[in-house]
Amino acid sequence: MIRKFSTTDGFVAIDIAGAPATGIVRAAPKILQGGASELARSASYTFAAFGIARSGASAGINAAPDQVDVACRAVADELAPDAVSGDLLLIAAKGTDAEALASLGSPHATPAATVAGVVAATEWALAGLDGKKVAIEGTGDLVDLLAAALAEAGATLVTVDGADKKPWLIWGADADAVLAGSKPGALTHQGGALVKAKAIVPWGPIPVTTKAFAGLKAAGVDVLPDFISANGALLAPQLADSSPAGVAGQVKDLLDAVGRGGDGMLLNACYQAEVFLATWTDQRLFGRPLAS
């Protein structure tokens, strides 16, 4: 379901109609509804995987850089009743004015929760981090926090010569795991063909395309579900223990329950989420959380 804003150019995609929803807000000159719907789907699977009856959401604000603050304030005012009731909670993400949107989210939705979930998932995938080699795709504040947390946990951070100018080279890193997440669909089938790592661990939503996933699965590369590893900021407010340690513990417990057997972690986690979805909504979600 797409709900267009009345006060500015933008919308919010809500995955399950009539259900309370949580997701992110992004701003750019043009946010595509299709991409937002895919992000909302990832969030829906996060809540379902962890046994939470809540829909995913994803909002887009179409605004030039010098108009983002004004547009964000308009959205915050328009959605204030939804945030107060808890029917729609949105967390500021790429391109937005986080301060202007603060009233729509949660004080628990911090980068620390996301980092904790990603580190826990990487540790689980590699059966420990001490001495393991990890490469991180992308740049930015969250990547810097991840790098520091992984190093503190004993991992060795590896880089690839030339990746600063040709970012796709990171997929061929000599590493035990590659963390992906700079944007939806960052890892395509072309990049997937370069992967030497044992595991791909998402640090952002839906970084792997459907075609890349098929190739990686055939090659025996573990692809962790982004909706377990990467959505800690969305998940934390819904947990009894919203601390980073609480998020990390929940991520590890769920991955233990999902396991590597059968069709692999990502599909196993999808099956588990879909079983829970069927217990509280009649709406069937067509399309799993992978990028187009």
C-alpha positions in Angstrom: 0.0 0.0 0.0 1.3 3.4 -1.0 0.2 6.4 1.1 1.2 9.8 -0.5 2.0 12.7 1.7 -0.3 15.7 1.5 2.2 18.3 2.8 5.2 17.6 0.6 6.3 15.4 -2.3 6.7 11.9 -1.0 5.0 8.7 0.2 5.2 5.9 2.6 5.0 2.2 1.5 3.3 0.0 4.1 3.7 -3.7 3.4 0.7 -5.1 5.2 -2.4 -3.0 5.0 -4.2 -2.2 8.3 -1.3 -3.3 10.5 0.9 -1.1 12.7 4.2 -0.5 10.8 7.8 0.5 11.3 10.4 1.4 8.8 12.9 4.0 7.6 12.6 7.4 5.8 15.0 8.3 3.0 15.3 11.6 1.1 16.6 12.4 -2.4 15.5 14.3 -5.4 13.7 11.1 -6.5 12.8 8.1 -4.4 11.3 5.2 -6.3 8.2 3.5 -4.9 9.4 0.1 -6.1 12.6 0.3 -4.1 10.8 1.6 -1.1 8.3 -1.4 -1.3 11.3 -3.8 -1.3 12.7 -2.2 1.8 9.3 -2.4 3.5 9.2 -6.1 2.7 12.6 -6.6 4.3 11.3 -5.0 7.5 8.2 -7.1 7.5 10.3 -10.2 7.4 12.4 -8.9 10.2 9.4 -8.6 12.5 8.0 -11.9 11.4 11.3 -13.8 11.9 11.4 -12.5 15.4 7.8 -13.3 16.1 6.5 -9.7 16.1 3.1 -9.0 14.5 4.0 -5.8 12.8 4.3 -4.6 9.2 7.4 -3.1 7.5 7.3 0.4 6.1 9.5 2.6 4.0 9.0 6.3 3.3 10.5 8.4 0.6 10.8 12.2 0.5 11.4 13.7 -2.9 13.3 16.9 -2.3 16.4 18.8 -3.5 19.2 19.0 -0.9 18.4 22.6 0.1 14.8 21.7 0.7 15.2 18.5 2.7 14.9 20.1 6.2 11.7 21.8 5.3 10.2 18.6 3.7 11.2 16.5 6.7 9.5 18.9 9.1 6.4 18.8 7.0 6.4 15.0 7.1 7.0 14.9 10.8 4.0 17.2 11.4 1.8 15.2 9.0 2.6 11.9 10.6 2.7 13.0 14.2 -0.7 11.4 15.1 0.4 8.1 13.6 3.6 8.2 15.6 1.8 9.0 18.9 -0.6 6.1 18.4 2.3 3.8 17.4 0.6 2.9 14.2 3.5 4.1 12.1 7.0 4.6 13.4 9.7 5.8 11.0 13.5 6.2 11.5 15.6 8.7 9.7 17.9 7.2 7.1 19.9 8.3 4.1 19.6 11.9 3.0 17.2 13.1 5.7 17.3 15.6 8.5 17.4 13.3 11.5 16.6 15.9 14.0 13.5 17.1 12.1 12.2 13.5 12.0 13.1 12.4 15.5 9.5 12.5 16.8 8.6 9.8 14.3 11.0 7.1 15.5 12.4 5.7 18.7 15.2 6.7 21.0 16.3 3.0 21.0 16.8 3.0 17.2 20.5 3.7 17.3 23.4 2.7 15.0 24.7 0.7 18.0 21.8 -1.8 17.6 22.5 -2.3 13.9 26.2 -2.8 14.6 25.5 -5.3 17.3 23.3 -7.4 15.1 25.7 -7.4 12.2 28.7 -8.3 14.3 26.7 -11.1 16.0 25.6 -12.5 12.6 29.2 -12.4 11.3 30.5 -14.1 14.4 27.8 -16.8 14.0 28.5 -17.3 10.3 32.2 -17.8 10.9 32.0 -19.7 14.2 33.9 -16.9 15.9 35.8 -13.8 14.9 39.2 -14.3 16.4 41.7 -14.4 13.6 39.0 -14.3 10.9 39.4 -12.0 7.9 36.5 -9.7 7.1 36.0 -7.2 4.3 33.3 -4.5 4.4 31.7 -3.1 1.3 30.8 0.6 1.3 31.8 3.7 3.3 30.4 6.0 5.9 29.8 6.3 9.6 28.1 3.0 10.1 30.9 1.2 8.2 33.5 2.9 10.5 31.6 1.7 13.6 31.3 -1.8 12.2 35.0 -1.9 11.4 35.9 -0.8 14.9 33.5 -3.4 16.5 34.8 -6.2 14.4 38.4 -5.4 15.2 37.6 -5.3 18.9 36.0 -8.7 18.6 39.2 -10.1 17.1 38.6 -10.0 13.4 41.2 -8.8 10.9 39.9 -6.2 8.5 41.1 -6.6 4.9 41.0 -4.2 2.0 41.4 -4.6 -1.7 43.8 -2.5 -3.7 41.9 -0.2 -6.1 38.5 -0.7 -4.5 38.5 3.1 -3.7 38.2 3.8 -7.4 36.5 0.5 -8.5 34.2 -0.4 -5.5 33.1 -3.7 -7.1 36.6 -5.1 -6.5 35.7 -5.6 -2.9 33.6 -8.6 -3.8 36.8 -10.5 -4.6 38.4 -9.8 -1.3 40.6 -12.5 0.2 38.3 -12.8 3.3 36.3 -15.3 5.2 33.2 -13.0 5.1 32.3 -9.9 3.1 29.8 -7.5 4.6 27.5 -5.9 2.1 25.0 -3.0 2.5 25.8 0.3 0.8 22.5 0.2 -1.2 19.8 -2.3 -2.2 21.2 -4.6 -4.9 24.8 -3.6 -4.3 25.9 -7.2 -4.9 24.8 -8.2 -8.4 25.5 -11.5 -10.2 28.6 -10.0 -11.8 29.9 -9.2 -8.4 28.8 -12.5 -7.0 31.0 -14.3 -9.5 34.1 -12.7 -7.9 33.3 -13.8 -4.3 35.9 -16.0 -2.6 34.5 -15.6 0.9 32.6 -18.3 2.8 29.7 -15.9 3.7 28.0 -12.7 2.7 26.7 -10.9 5.7 24.4 -7.9 5.1 24.9 -4.7 7.1 22.2 -2.9 5.2 18.8 -4.0 3.8 18.5 -6.2 0.7 22.1 -5.8 -0.7 21.9 -9.0 -2.7 20.0 -9.3 -6.0 17.9 -12.4 -6.7 20.2 -13.5 -9.5 23.3 -13.0 -7.3 21.8 -15.0 -4.6 21.1 -17.9 -6.9 24.7 -17.9 -8.1 26.1 -17.7 -4.6 23.9 -20.5 -3.4 25.0 -22.7 -6.2 28.7 -21.9 -5.3 28.2 -22.9 -1.7 28.5 -19.3 -0.3 26.4 -18.7 2.8 24.2 -15.7 2.3 22.8 -14.5 5.6 19.3 -13.0 5.7 19.5 -9.2 5.8 16.2 -9.1 7.8 18.0 -10.8 10.6 21.5 -9.3 10.5 20.9 -5.8 9.3 17.7 -4.4 10.8 18.8 -4.1 14.5 17.7 -0.4 14.6 14.1 -1.4 13.6 14.1 -4.5 15.8 15.4 -3.0 19.0 12.3 -1.0 20.0 10.2 -4.1 19.8 12.4 -6.2 22.1 12.2 -6.4 25.9 15.9 -5.9 26.0 16.6 -3.1 23.4 20.3 -2.8 24.3 23.0 -3.8 21.8 23.7 -6.9 23.8 20.0 -7.8 23.7 19.9 -7.4 19.9 23.0 -9.5 19.5 21.7 -12.2 21.7 18.4 -12.4 19.8 20.2 -12.5 16.4 22.4 -15.4 17.5 19.5 -17.3 18.9 17.4 -16.9 15.8 20.3 -17.9 13.5 20.8 -21.0 15.7 17.1 -21.8 15.2 17.3 -21.2 11.4 20.5 -23.2 10.8 22.4 -23.9 7.6 20.7 -27.1 6.5 17.9 -27.5 3.9 17.7 -24.7 1.5 20.2 -22.5 3.4 20.0 -19.7 5.9 18.2 -17.1 3.9 15.5 -19.3 2.6 15.1 -21.2 5.9 14.7 -17.8 7.6 12.1 -16.8 5.0 10.1 -20.0 5.6 10.1 -19.4 9.4 9.0 -15.8 8.9 6.2 -16.9 6.6 4.9 -19.4 9.1 4.5 -16.7 11.7 3.0 -14.2 9.2 0.2 -16.7 8.5 -0.7 -16.7 12.2 -1.8 -13.1 12.3 -2.5 -11.8 8.8 -4.5 -13.2 5.8 -2.4 -11.0 3.4 0.1 -13.1 1.5 3.4 -11.4 0.7 4.5 -12.2 -2.9 8.3 -11.6 -3.3 10.9 -12.4 -0.7 13.4 -9.8 0.6 15.9 -9.7 -2.2 16.7 -6.8 -4.5 15.4 -6.9 -8.1 
